[in-house]
Amino acid sequence: MVVDGDTFRALMRQFPAGVTIVTFDDKGTLGGLAVSSFCSLSMEPPLVLVCIDREVASHDAIARAGTFGVSVCAADQWQLAQDFANPKQDKQALLEATPHSLTDGGAPLLDGCVATMACSVVAAHEAGDHTIYVGQVESGVVDESREPLAYCRSGSGSFTPA
Ligand SMILES: Cc1cc2nc3c(=O)[nH]c(=O)nc-3n(C[C@H](O)[C@H](O)[C@H](O)COP(=O)(O)O)c2cc1C
């Protein structure tokens, strides 16, 4: 027995999450997408995971690239996250217009985020209609002067510790 789709969506939308922009260099073409399924996975070695819909263009691109960047959005980056969540958006053009640096693997790391990290894909596990990409964190930068973006119930806000 399983819950229906509406119930599943209603359950999941109660869970507050951060928002990241996962980026990659797909054989010279830059791409990226908004991802809230980013999660810490292991301390030793330092691993993270992202769950990517097998139907989106970025899915195969991440596998081809073999590396990806994670930019953890700041509270004022909701519009940017929505642009990266738009499949009709030209991501190469969007990235060219968005200040960034590049990882050794060529993935863009966006300016103005609360944290950025460079990851190597070390495993990919199929799970339902998504793939869990496991990334080893090779390097990272933190900016605690900004508040993180929080996402819940289809809305965005900033997270401020009590
Ligand atoms: C806040 C937010 C979080 C998202 N999280 C994910 C996610 O974890 N995994 C995923 O596959 N898509 C996620 N999406 C949807 C993708 O960003 C969207 O499908 C995007 O168009 C994919 O880019 P592409 O078509 O260029 O591959 C999220 C969208 C939003 C707005």
Ligand as a Chemical Component Dictionary entry (heavy atoms), coordinates in Angstrom:
data_LIG
# 
_chem_comp.id                   LIG 
_chem_comp.type                 NON-POLYMER 
_chem_comp.pdbx_formal_charge   0 
_chem_comp.three_letter_code    LIG 
# 
loop_
_chem_comp_atom.comp_id 
_chem_comp_atom.atom_id 
_chem_comp_atom.alt_atom_id 
_chem_comp_atom.type_symbol 
_chem_comp_atom.charge 
_chem_comp_atom.model_Cartn_x 
_chem_comp_atom.model_Cartn_y 
_chem_comp_atom.model_Cartn_z 
_chem_comp_atom.pdbx_ordinal 
LIG C1  C1  C 0 13.040 25.070 -4.559  1  
LIG C2  C2  C 0 13.227 24.021 -5.645  2  
LIG C3  C3  C 0 13.861 22.838 -5.329  3  
LIG C4  C4  C 0 14.055 21.843 -6.309  4  
LIG N1  N1  N 0 14.710 20.687 -5.967  5  
LIG C5  C5  C 0 14.916 19.731 -6.898  6  
LIG C6  C6  C 0 15.606 18.532 -6.561  7  
LIG O1  O1  O 0 16.028 18.320 -5.428  8  
LIG N2  N2  N 0 15.799 17.615 -7.546  9  
LIG C7  C7  C 0 15.355 17.812 -8.828  10 
LIG O2  O2  O 0 15.564 16.931 -9.670  11 
LIG N3  N3  N 0 14.678 18.942 -9.173  12 
LIG C8  C8  C 0 14.463 19.901 -8.247  13 
LIG N4  N4  N 0 13.802 21.055 -8.578  14 
LIG C9  C9  C 0 13.327 21.221 -9.956  15 
LIG C10 C10 C 0 14.456 21.561 -10.949 16 
LIG O3  O3  O 0 15.172 22.705 -10.533 17 
LIG C11 C11 C 0 13.817 21.818 -12.345 18 
LIG O4  O4  O 0 13.219 20.621 -12.805 19 
LIG C12 C12 C 0 14.826 22.322 -13.390 20 
LIG O5  O5  O 0 14.091 22.805 -14.488 21 
LIG C13 C13 C 0 15.751 21.285 -13.938 22 
LIG O6  O6  O 0 16.663 21.954 -14.792 23 
LIG P1  P1  P 0 16.950 21.419 -16.274 24 
LIG O7  O7  O 0 15.616 21.279 -16.957 25 
LIG O8  O8  O 0 17.816 22.483 -16.896 26 
LIG O9  O9  O 0 17.669 20.115 -16.134 27 
LIG C14 C14 C 0 13.587 22.049 -7.628  28 
LIG C15 C15 C 0 12.935 23.256 -7.938  29 
LIG C16 C16 C 0 12.744 24.230 -6.956  30 
LIG C17 C17 C 0 12.037 25.516 -7.302  31 
# 
loop_
_chem_comp_bond.comp_id 
_chem_comp_bond.atom_id_1 
_chem_comp_bond.atom_id_2 
_chem_comp_bond.value_order 
_chem_comp_bond.pdbx_ordinal 
LIG C1  C2  SING 1  
LIG C2  C3  SING 2  
LIG C2  C16 DOUB 3  
LIG C3  C4  DOUB 4  
LIG C4  N1  SING 5  
LIG C4  C14 SING 6  
LIG N1  C5  DOUB 7  
LIG C5  C6  SING 8  
LIG C5  C8  SING 9  
LIG C6  O1  DOUB 10 
LIG C6  N2  SING 11 
LIG N2  C7  SING 12 
LIG C7  O2  DOUB 13 
LIG C7  N3  SING 14 
LIG N3  C8  DOUB 15 
LIG C8  N4  SING 16 
LIG N4  C9  SING 17 
LIG N4  C14 SING 18 
LIG C9  C10 SING 19 
LIG C10 O3  SING 20 
LIG C10 C11 SING 21 
LIG C11 O4  SING 22 
LIG C11 C12 SING 23 
LIG C12 O5  SING 24 
LIG C12 C13 SING 25 
LIG C13 O6  SING 26 
LIG O6  P1  SING 27 
LIG P1  O7  DOUB 28 
LIG P1  O8  SING 29 
LIG P1  O9  SING 30 
LIG C14 C15 DOUB 31 
LIG C15 C16 SING 32 
LIG C16 C17 SING 33 
# 
